[in-house]
Each structure stands twice: as C-alpha cells, then as structure tokens.
Amino acid sequence: MATTTASITLSSSDLLSDDMSLSSSMQLYQNGTTATGLDEMRYHRLVVPTGTNFDLIQDSTALSEDASYVYIVNKNTDVTDYIKISINSEEIGRLYAGDWLFMPWDNDLTDEQSVSDQTGNDSTIEIQAFTHEHIIEFALFHNGETLQTAADS
C-alpha cells in the first residue's frame, strides 16, 4: 500500500483587506477505505502540437470502479500559451503556462451504451494546444487496473 498525500496552499497579502492563507491536504485512498492507499501511478511527459486535440487519459473498463486522481501541468514558459482541458467534449478550463490542475476523476462507464457510438458517459480527458506546441506532464493516480477483456489492454 502506497501513502500519497496531496497538498495545496493559497495565500495573498493583497486580495482581501486582511492577509489570506488557506491550506489543505489529503491522503489518496482506494474507494470506500480510509486506510488503503492508491497503488498505481501513470506518469507521462509529452509535446502537443499547436491546434491538436489529444486524448490525454481515455476512459477504460479496466479503471471503471476505482478511485482516481489526475494531475496535469502546462510546462510552457510564455504566459500567453494555453491548453484547453475537456471531458466528454465539454471544456472544463484552460491551463496557461505554468498552471496545473489536480482533480478526482470518475471513470464510471456503467451508463455507457457503447464506447464506439459515444451515446453514454465518456470520461476521456482531452487537451487542445493553442498558440504554440506545449510540453505537458500528467499523472493518473489510481487503484490498479483489472482487465475485463482483451480490448482493455
């Protein structure tokens, strides 16, 4: 069992009339437990060409019932460079140079009629690069994969 802790600290001396300081941390646990940590991690670094739509993390029946968390960072240095992050073709936000994202990811395909006809749930995380090619690093922290069919591999 791995022990993985996610932490964030937000602070500002001039956003409000008083200093602001918020911090939080949490352990990444397997579904329904408070003692068993997530076992697996996928980590990648890639270059995404300008204008390219790219499936960063695809939905998979092998991951369909597990707790998962996603970390994505835009490693570009020009502050005008950004990528769009989408799930099921719905834009959830933009990451400008140096920005990062950490979020839980639900890969529940139980309502999906068919992966190929896209009529059900599609939890694929997609990115699209704008202005320049982008260097992206991302990690998927998860519970391991249980292959259900040969198509899952």
N, C-alpha and C positions, 0 to 999 in steps of 0.2 A: 504494500500500500504506500503510495506516494503522499507526501504532505506538500500541498501547493497553496500559497497564500497570495491573494490579490489585494492590493492596497491602492488607495488614491488619497491625495491631499490637495485641497483647493484653498488658496489664501490670497488676500488682497488687502492693501492698506488704503486704497482709494476708491473702491467700488461702492462702498456704503459710507455712512457718516462715521462709523466705527470700523476698526480692523475686523476682517472676516477670516476665519480659519475653520475649515471643515476637514475632517479626515475619517476614513473608514477602512476596514479591512475585513476579509472573509476567507474562510477555508473553502477550497473547491472539493465538494463531496460527491460521491455517487448518489444516484436517485434514492430518495427515501431514507438516507442514513445521515448521521451526524458524527460518524467515526471512521468511515471507509473513504479514503481519498481517491480521486481520479487516478487511473493507472497509466494512461496513454497521452501522447502528445504528437501532433504532426506539425512540423515547422518548415516553412519554405521562404525563400527569397527569390523574387522574380522581377523581370523587366517587362512592363506592359507598354506596348507601342501606343502612340497618340491615336485617339479615335477608336481604339479596340475595346470591344465588350468581351469580358473574360469571366468564365465561371470559376470563382476562387475556391469555393467549397460547395460541392454538389451534395444534394440530398442522397441518402443511401439507406436501404433497408438494414444494412449492417450496423448503422448507428441509430436506428429508429426509436429505441426505447431508453436511451441513456442521457444522462446529464452532460451537457457540452457547453463550453465557453469558447468564444472566438476573440482573438487579439489581431488587429490589423494596424499597421503603421505605414505612412507615406514617408519614405526616406529622402525625397527630393528636398533641395535647399532653397529653391526660388519660391518665395511666398505666394506667387500668383499661380503656381502649379497645383492642380487639384484632381482628385478622382471622385467619381460618384459611386456610392455603395447602394446596392439594390437587393431586395429579397422579393422573389416572385414578380420581378419587373417593376416593383414599387420602390422608388427612391427613398431611402431612409436617411441619407445625409451625404455630405461631402467631406473629404479629408484633404485639407490643404497641406503643403509641405511641412513636415514635422508633426502633423496631427496624428492622433491614434484613436483607436476605438477598442473597447473591451465590453462584451455583452454576452448574456446567455443565448444559446442557440437551440431552438427546438427543431428536431428533425423527425417529428411525428408524421408519418405518411399514412396513418390509418384511414383518413378520409379520401386518400388519393385513389381515383379510379384506374388511372394508368399513367405511368411516368411519361410515356411517349405522347399521349394526347393532351397533357397539361391541363386537364379539366378539374383536377383535385388540388390538394395542397402541394405547393412546390416551395421548398425551403432553401433552394440553391442561393448562395450568396454570390452576387455578381459585382464586378467593378468595371468602370469605364474610365480610361485616361483621357484627359483634356490638356491642351496647350503644349505638352512635351511628353516624351516617354517617361514612365515613372518606375522607380525602384520601390517595390512593395515587399514588406515582410509580414508574414501572418502565421499564427499558430492556432491550432484547434486542440483544446484540452478536453479529453473525453474518457469514457469508461472502458474503452476497448471495443473491438468490433466482433460481432457474431455474424459470420457469413451464413446467409439463409439459402442462397442459390449460387450457381456458378457465375451469374451476372453480377453479383456483389463484389467479386474480386477485381 
